[in-house]
Amino acid sequence: MIHPLEPSEMPDQSYDVIVCGSGSSGSVVARRLSDDPSINVLLIESGGMEYSDTITHAARWPENIGGPQDWGFMSEPVAGLNGRALLMSMGKVVGGSSSINAMIWARGHRNDWDYYASESGDPAWGYQAIQEHYRTIEEYRGVADLPRGTDGPVTVFQPSQRHPIATALVAAAESLGIPRFSNPNGRMMEERSGCSLSDIRADGETRMTIFDSYLRPVLGRQNLTILTGATVERIAIESGRAVGVDVVEGRRRHHFRATHQVVLSTGSINTPRILMQSGIGHESELTRLGVPIVQHLPGVGENLQDHICFPSIFEYRDAIEPRGNGSAATIYTAVRSDSASPDVMMCQGEFPICSPEIARQHFVPQHAWSLVAGLAQPRSRGRVRLRSSDPREKVILDLNALSDPDDVKTAKAAVELSREIGAQAQLRELTKREAFPGATYGNELDLFIREAAVPFWHQTCTAKMGRDEMSVVDANLKVYGVENLMVADGSIFPRIPTGNTMAPCVVVGERAARILTS
Ligand SMILES: Cc1cc2nc3c(=O)[nH]c(=O)nc-3n(C[C@H](O)[C@H](O)[C@H](O)COP(=O)(O)OP(=O)(O)OC[C@H]3O[C@@H](n4cnc5c(N)ncnc54)[C@H](O)[C@@H]3O)c2cc1C
């Protein structure tokens, strides 16, 4: 069979497993299951197979935001952000968000994974156990300080052409007492604080997506069918068992049957949406919207988190062009005395990054770099809800960012730390001035963070794994109360991983495949 197929080319038929979504988790599930020739896998992806130049050329990643391969999810106005709405991008193309993201590879902190193990009641999610997954995932081409994978499908690089700002930033952080590590994904992920050059998923100037790493090499497999340009609307559920999916392609409708399992890997906004459209969610809410209830699970769509962030901008003394992915240094640190793990995560942008509101209010120098400080462990929680029972309607995306006063305090401390780092001698050599926020304190700083906040686009946690009544999946990623239905994507984290979220989503894909095949 020639792959991939367009929906119009293929008959509606039956598969052993249907994987919905080909992103950072779904690509992994489909690949690993299809490694067994006896499992017949259908992978359904809403986006297309083609990559634009803005996808393949690493430094052009910001141009994907709001572009044709972005779902373009817009939040409701956020009270904590002075009523601003944020664009919560996610990739709509094979590879999902790994095809439009900033390519930073961050494995998640020891305390994150140990928390997932305790919430799920399964040590297989703990930090030690997850190390073994990473050894099968990675082919690491950097200086390791803990054992790293050497022959996995995911090549991880340290930047070959180091931007002067990246090396100066690490030196500046170190001069303030933040310990320097050879890479951010070994011992640094076990500490409260650390700085390093980043691990990235770009080979020089060229992006590598999770689809490229897992699926492109096996596209010819007879037991793997990839269907692009097709959107899953509902899971078909009969007598409490998932038996297939309803799919639309333009005006055409398809029904595919799954004899063994349906796996939802459609990302943390569309996964709760599809669950709710299928009658799985809060009973009173779904009944009010006229969606027939299949399973009351009040946690569906709740617990939404992102590392909302607050960029400071520094004008270059002499313009320096971005290199590689344009972001090559990482700092994790704790600004609160009660934080056991990092509560602030920082990365550098080798170009100016700011909210549209800040760009309107300030002069943003063309030749500038950014220090982007995000809340590593935000306390505010948002939610995803259906607007109506019509699957074509946009969801209600209620971010609720900065609703917890502790998040506001942490955000202010993070911006003050950015200023302090930016003022260190190593960076002053390259930087003419801090363009903004500059010397801003008290209420003025409060106003700045609310106007300057932008997403890290790490939206996660909306179908959380756990054992309380708000949990949606158990330790085996099975949806409570529905047979043969699994969620495997960024939705399942009980709380957001410290650091960027792509690598933990790959782990989720690996765990899902292992659970299904063992
Ligand atoms: C601009 C941006 C920058 C980022 N930068 C980084 C970074 O540098 N490092 C990092 O680690 N993380 C980064 N992230 C976040 C990271 O990429 C995501 O957290 C991660 O890829 C999520 O994986 P996922 O499998 O949950 O969802 P996704 O990778 O988004 O995959 C979901 C897939 O499902 C498909 N889909 C959705 N709905 C349907 C449907 N109804 N039917 C069929 N298919 C559907 C989507 O098109 C998509 O392909 C960034 C994200 C963005 C948007």
The ligand as an SDF file (V2000), in Angstrom:
LIG
                    3D

 53 58  0  0  0  0  0  0  0  0999 V2000
    5.3050   27.7010   19.2580 C   0  0  0  0  0  0  0  0  0  0  0  0
    5.6370   26.5630   20.1830 C   0  0  0  0  0  0  0  0  0  0  0  0
    6.9090   26.4890   20.7310 C   0  0  0  0  0  0  0  0  0  0  0  0
    7.2210   25.4300   21.5860 C   0  0  0  0  0  0  0  0  0  0  0  0
    8.5200   25.2660   21.9670 N   0  0  0  0  0  0  0  0  0  0  0  0
    8.8760   24.1140   22.5940 C   0  0  0  0  0  0  0  0  0  0  0  0
   10.2450   23.7970   22.7860 C   0  0  0  0  0  0  0  0  0  0  0  0
   11.1530   24.5020   22.3560 O   0  0  0  0  0  0  0  0  0  0  0  0
   10.5410   22.6460   23.4490 N   0  0  0  0  0  0  0  0  0  0  0  0
    9.5760   21.8100   23.9250 C   0  0  0  0  0  0  0  0  0  0  0  0
    9.9060   20.8170   24.5730 O   0  0  0  0  0  0  0  0  0  0  0  0
    8.2700   22.0960   23.7460 N   0  0  0  0  0  0  0  0  0  0  0  0
    7.9010   23.1810   23.0420 C   0  0  0  0  0  0  0  0  0  0  0  0
    6.5900   23.4100   22.7620 N   0  0  0  0  0  0  0  0  0  0  0  0
    5.5800   22.4950   23.3130 C   0  0  0  0  0  0  0  0  0  0  0  0
    5.6190   21.0780   22.7360 C   0  0  0  0  0  0  0  0  0  0  0  0
    5.9100   21.1130   21.3570 O   0  0  0  0  0  0  0  0  0  0  0  0
    4.2720   20.4060   23.0190 C   0  0  0  0  0  0  0  0  0  0  0  0
    4.0130   20.4310   24.4090 O   0  0  0  0  0  0  0  0  0  0  0  0
    4.2190   18.9630   22.5690 C   0  0  0  0  0  0  0  0  0  0  0  0
    4.6090   18.8220   21.2210 O   0  0  0  0  0  0  0  0  0  0  0  0
    2.7980   18.4280   22.7560 C   0  0  0  0  0  0  0  0  0  0  0  0
    2.7330   17.1020   22.3080 O   0  0  0  0  0  0  0  0  0  0  0  0
    1.3260   16.4150   22.1310 P   0  0  0  0  0  0  0  0  0  0  0  0
    1.5810   15.0750   21.5360 O   0  0  0  0  0  0  0  0  0  0  0  0
    0.5740   16.5020   23.3950 O   0  0  0  0  0  0  0  0  0  0  0  0
    0.5280   17.3340   21.0940 O   0  0  0  0  0  0  0  0  0  0  0  0
    0.9700   17.7830   19.6270 P   0  0  0  0  0  0  0  0  0  0  0  0
    2.4190   17.5720   19.3910 O   0  0  0  0  0  0  0  0  0  0  0  0
    0.4550   19.1570   19.4370 O   0  0  0  0  0  0  0  0  0  0  0  0
    0.1870   16.7580   18.6670 O   0  0  0  0  0  0  0  0  0  0  0  0
   -1.2060   16.7260   18.5380 C   0  0  0  0  0  0  0  0  0  0  0  0
   -1.5060   16.2880   17.1090 C   0  0  0  0  0  0  0  0  0  0  0  0
   -2.8700   15.9300   16.9940 O   0  0  0  0  0  0  0  0  0  0  0  0
   -3.4070   16.5040   15.8090 C   0  0  0  0  0  0  0  0  0  0  0  0
   -4.8380   16.6770   16.0420 N   0  0  0  0  0  0  0  0  0  0  0  0
   -5.4320   17.5250   16.9110 C   0  0  0  0  0  0  0  0  0  0  0  0
   -6.7660   17.3830   16.8730 N   0  0  0  0  0  0  0  0  0  0  0  0
   -7.0150   16.4180   15.9530 C   0  0  0  0  0  0  0  0  0  0  0  0
   -8.2030   15.8230   15.5040 C   0  0  0  0  0  0  0  0  0  0  0  0
   -9.3980   16.1840   15.9870 N   0  0  0  0  0  0  0  0  0  0  0  0
   -8.1210   14.8510   14.5670 N   0  0  0  0  0  0  0  0  0  0  0  0
   -6.9110   14.4610   14.0710 C   0  0  0  0  0  0  0  0  0  0  0  0
   -5.7450   15.0070   14.4720 N   0  0  0  0  0  0  0  0  0  0  0  0
   -5.7980   15.9740   15.4140 C   0  0  0  0  0  0  0  0  0  0  0  0
   -2.6580   17.8080   15.6800 C   0  0  0  0  0  0  0  0  0  0  0  0
   -2.7690   18.3320   14.3890 O   0  0  0  0  0  0  0  0  0  0  0  0
   -1.2610   17.3860   16.0860 C   0  0  0  0  0  0  0  0  0  0  0  0
   -0.5370   16.8620   15.0020 O   0  0  0  0  0  0  0  0  0  0  0  0
    6.2290   24.4650   21.9290 C   0  0  0  0  0  0  0  0  0  0  0  0
    4.9590   24.5440   21.3740 C   0  0  0  0  0  0  0  0  0  0  0  0
    4.6590   25.5710   20.4960 C   0  0  0  0  0  0  0  0  0  0  0  0
    3.2880   25.6190   19.8830 C   0  0  0  0  0  0  0  0  0  0  0  0
  1  2  1  0
  2  3  1  0
  2 52  2  0
  3  4  2  0
  4  5  1  0
  4 50  1  0
  5  6  2  0
  6  7  1  0
  6 13  1  0
  7  8  2  0
  7  9  1  0
  9 10  1  0
 10 11  2  0
 10 12  1  0
 12 13  2  0
 13 14  1  0
 14 15  1  0
 14 50  1  0
 15 16  1  0
 16 17  1  0
 16 18  1  0
 18 19  1  0
 18 20  1  0
 20 21  1  0
 20 22  1  0
 22 23  1  0
 23 24  1  0
 24 25  2  0
 24 26  1  0
 24 27  1  0
 27 28  1  0
 28 29  2  0
 28 30  1  0
 28 31  1  0
 31 32  1  0
 32 33  1  0
 33 34  1  0
 33 48  1  0
 34 35  1  0
 35 36  1  0
 35 46  1  0
 36 37  1  0
 36 45  1  0
 37 38  2  0
 38 39  1  0
 39 40  1  0
 39 45  2  0
 40 41  1  0
 40 42  2  0
 42 43  1  0
 43 44  2  0
 44 45  1  0
 46 47  1  0
 46 48  1  0
 48 49  1  0
 50 51  2  0
 51 52  1  0
 52 53  1  0
M  END
$$$$
